[in-house]
Amino acid sequence: MTNYDYLIVGSGLYGAICAHGLKNKGYKCLVVEKRDHIGGNIYTEEVEGINVHKYGAHIFHTSDKEIWDYVCGFAEFNNFVNCPVARYKNEIYNLPFNMNTFTKLWSDVFTPEQAEKRIAEERGKDFKKNPANLEEQAINLVGRTVYEKLIKEYTEKQWGKPCNELPAFIIKRLPVRFTFDNNYFNDRYQGIPVGGYTQIIEKMLNGVEVRLNCDFLEHREELSALAENIIYTGAIDKFYDYRFGALEYRSVRFETEILDMPNYQGNAAVNYTSADEPFTRIIEHKHFEFGKQPKTVISREYSSTWQVGDEPYYPVNDEKNNALYKKYAELAKEDKKLIFGGRLGTYKYIDMKDCVRTALDFLNKIS
C-alpha cells in the first residue's frame, strides 16, 4: 500500500515547484534529498552576513511576466543587473561584447559603424561559409581579436578541449551589441532574491515532508513502493545504472574564501579569459545584494572533467551525447509512473526561468 501520491527525488527548483503545486492540488508528497540541505544548486548560505551562492552564481532573469510574478510570490527580488567583466592578463573588458568592449580593444574605434567595419574586416579574412567547429563559428561572429582575447582560452578551460574540437553550436547565440550596454541579459525582469534563494525553496516546501541525507538510488526499492508516482530530478543515465553508457558532463569545483576587506574586485562576476589563470571566474557574492559588510566572500570556479561519481553540472549536448540521451528518454517512456525533470533529468542546460516554466507546465496538466 502506497503512502504518498508523489515521491519527488531532489529538492532543487524543479522538484520544489512540483511539490508546492501538487500539495496545493491536494496531493500528498514526499521529497527526498541526498544532500544535507534543500535547494539543489540554487542553495545559498549566510557567511559573514553575506548570502553565498554555494554552487555557483544564479541570477534570475525572464521576460515572461507569469514566471516573474510566480517567483516574486516567494521572495522580494532586488534590481541587480548582470554586468560581468572579463580580465585577459592585465586588461579589463566589459561583457557581453559591446561598444565598451570594442573601444577598449581598438584605440581607433569610437562609433558603432567603425566597430562593425573592424569586425567585418577581421571576419572577412577568415570567414568560413559552413563553420565546422567553435573556433570557426566564433571568428565568423566577432573576428580574430575578440576570439583570441575573450573566447578561446576561456572556452578551452571551460570545456577541457581545444576550440577547433568543440561543436559550433555552443557559441551560435553569442551576444554582440553595437551599443554601450553592459547588461548581459535582454530579459525584461532581472534580479536576486533579497536574503538568498534558500528561503524560496523553504516556502515552497512548507507543509511537505522532506527527508535529507536520503539517497534515492541506495533505497530505490523501498522508496519507490511508497508512492504512486515518482518525479526524478537526478541524472537520467545514473537512474538506469548507465545501461547504455554514461552521458558526458562538465563538473565545477569551487574554492570559497573569506577576505578581511570590504571589496575585493568591485563586481559580482569577473571572468578570467586567459589560460594563465586555472580558474574560469571569481564570484564576489556580496555584490549580488549590494552588500556593505566589513568582510567579503569570494569563490573561484574551476571547470573540470566529469567522471562517474563526480557532481555533474553541465550536460555536453553534442550529437553523440544527445543520441545517447534519446535512448534513455525512450526507455523512460515505458514507465508511466515516472517523470524526469530538471537539468539532469532532461539532460539539458536550462536557466532558472526555463526550469520554472517546465515545472508549471507539468503542474498545469495535473487535475
Buried (B, 14 or more C-beta within 10 A) or exposed (E): EEEBBBBBBBBBBBBBBBBBBBBEEEBBBBBBBBBEBBBBBBBBEEBBEBBBBBBBBBBBBBEBEEBBEBBBEBBEBBEBBBBBBBBBEEEEBBBBBBBBBBBEBBEEBEEBEBBBEBBEEBBEEEEBEEBEBBBBBBBBBBBBBBBBBBBBBBBBBBBBBEBEEBBBEBBEEBBBBBEEBBBBBEBEBBBBBBBBBBBBBBBBBEEBBBBEEBBBBEEEEEBBEBBEBBBBBBBBBBBEEEEBEBBBBBBBEBEBEEEEEEBBBEBBBBBBBBEEBEBBBBBBBBBBBEBEBEBBBBBBBBBBEBEEEBEBBBBBBEEEBBEBBEBBBEBBEEEEEBBBBBBBBBBBBBBBBBBBBBBBEBBEEEE
